[in-house]
């Protein structure tokens, strides 16, 4: 017989005590020719660059989230721009 929790403190999922959710890393597949290094988003039987057959292998590439790229842009905008030597404070 299954007994359900009687109150929120006995619940199986308690938002106050559960660990915070983490963002999942996303990947995309890239297929690279092992003979010449040509890359394609789809698997190809024959490499259009070198002409070899069955040389493509799948590689995974991490995709930056839009939040991470926004943070990176904000950081690059706030970084100091180069100044002429005579305008640098000593």
DRENLO-925106 format. One line per 4 residues: number of its first residue (from 1); their letters; for each residue y, z negated, x negated of C-alpha. Coordinates in steps of 0.2 Angstrom, whole numbers. Layout:
NUM) a) Y Z X | ...
This chain:
1) xxxx) 0 0 0 | 17 5 -7 | 31 -8 -5 | 49 -2 -6
5) xxxx) 63 -12 -15 | 71 -24 -3 | 89 -23 -10 | 99 -13 -23
9) xxxx) 96 -25 -37 | 77 -22 -36 | 79 -3 -34 | 70 9 -46
13) xxxx) 86 18 -51 | 101 7 -53 | 116 16 -59 | 124 1 -67
17) xxxx) 109 -2 -78 | 103 16 -81 | 108 25 -97 | 122 38 -96
21) xxxx) 117 56 -93 | 119 67 -109 | 124 85 -108 | 109 96 -112
25) xxxx) 111 108 -126 | 109 126 -121 | 101 140 -131 | 101 159 -130
29) xxxx) 88 170 -137 | 92 183 -150 | 79 195 -156 | 81 199 -175
33) xxxx) 72 213 -185 | 62 206 -199 | 64 221 -209 | 83 224 -209
37) xxxx) 91 210 -199 | 97 220 -184 | 100 208 -169 | 98 212 -151
41) xxxx) 99 202 -135 | 83 210 -129 | 66 213 -137 | 64 231 -143
45) xxxx) 48 239 -149 | 57 249 -162 | 72 244 -172 | 86 257 -169
49) xxxx) 93 252 -187 | 78 255 -198 | 65 263 -187 | 51 250 -190
53) xxxx) 40 246 -176 | 36 228 -169 | 47 219 -182 | 58 209 -169
57) xxxx) 55 190 -168 | 64 179 -156 | 77 166 -163 | 86 153 -153
61) xxxx) 105 151 -155 | 114 136 -148 | 128 140 -136 | 144 130 -137
65) xxxx) 149 123 -120 | 166 127 -113 | 171 109 -115 | 167 109 -134
69) xxxx) 176 126 -136 | 191 119 -127 | 191 103 -138 | 189 115 -154
73) xxxx) 204 125 -148 | 215 110 -145 | 211 103 -162 | 215 119 -170
77) xxxx) 232 120 -161 | 236 102 -166 | 232 105 -184 | 247 107 -196
81) xxxx) 253 124 -199 | 256 129 -217 | 274 126 -223 | 284 133 -237
85) xxxx) 284 122 -253 | 302 118 -252 | 300 111 -234 | 286 99 -238
89) xx) 291 80 -239 | 287 71 -255
